């Protein structure tokens, strides 16, 4: 992420949700949470305007697939969140996540949105036009200066109550050491029956294409894990994996368009793990 700017990968992910149009999922909060320039691009795509050159054509192709991927991954995480029914939700690297504004099931949940101050400032300005369904607590964390544990404590997170943790689209940008350190904090702050959902990358040829794209956005890929490695890592921190599927498998149970678009996506996985011990 470039200093002084919000995360551009978060903007791309939110554009994908804004363009998602499937029987399984629509996100009415995605468009309002986008910066103006990203909204304009969504408008041009929705209106069927022709691409403005090769770069625009390639980005549209990427966003068309991203929209279907977002249907699969968002629905899977939403389902795990609702099944856990924790009184607290922590979204690590919240980006332009809209769950606290679009899910009435969270009305009695405290949602802690953890993100870099630059990204969070931009989001808060645009989120002011939305009505939250949950109580939202913004937790600014610059990992080069701030301790996640301390910032969550100051924000009012209660480690004695169960928490659902969503770690979506962040792990791949962290080193394995930083992933391990963050999991240690999550473990310390997770009461029994807490749940952690992690979206991560596993080794795949497709990452040779994805890697250069996100590196140019200032957010290079830094870690990959096999399913076995992720299971062992989570177990070491007291979490038992109850599900771990790639996006292709998740998308296979959805509409034909989602199924076709997610078929190549074997590198992106979602692990759901429950806290069984302190």
HELIX and SHEET records of a PDB file:
HELIX    1   1 UNK A    8  UNK A   19  1                                  12    
HELIX    2   2 UNK A   28  UNK A   33  1                                   6    
HELIX    3   3 UNK A   36  UNK A   47  1                                  12    
HELIX    4   4 UNK A   54  UNK A   84  1                                  31    
HELIX    5   5 UNK A   99  UNK A  102  1                                   4    
HELIX    6   6 UNK A  104  UNK A  106  5                                   3    
HELIX    7   7 UNK A  117  UNK A  127  1                                  11    
HELIX    8   8 UNK A  148  UNK A  155  1                                   8    
HELIX    9   9 UNK A  171  UNK A  173  5                                   3    
HELIX   10  10 UNK A  176  UNK A  188  1                                  13    
HELIX   11  11 UNK A  207  UNK A  216  1                                  10    
HELIX   12  12 UNK A  227  UNK A  236  1                                  10    
HELIX   13  13 UNK A  247  UNK A  251  1                                   5    
HELIX   14  14 UNK A  256  UNK A  262  1                                   7    
SHEET    1   A 7 UNK A 135  UNK A 140  0                                        
SHEET    2   A 7 UNK A 110  UNK A 115  1                                        
SHEET    3   A 7 UNK A  88  UNK A  92  1                                        
SHEET    4   A 7 UNK A 163  UNK A 167  1                                        
SHEET    5   A 7 UNK A 195  UNK A 201  1                                        
SHEET    6   A 7 UNK A 268  UNK A 275 -1                                        
SHEET    7   A 7 UNK A 239  UNK A 246 -1                                        
END                                                                             
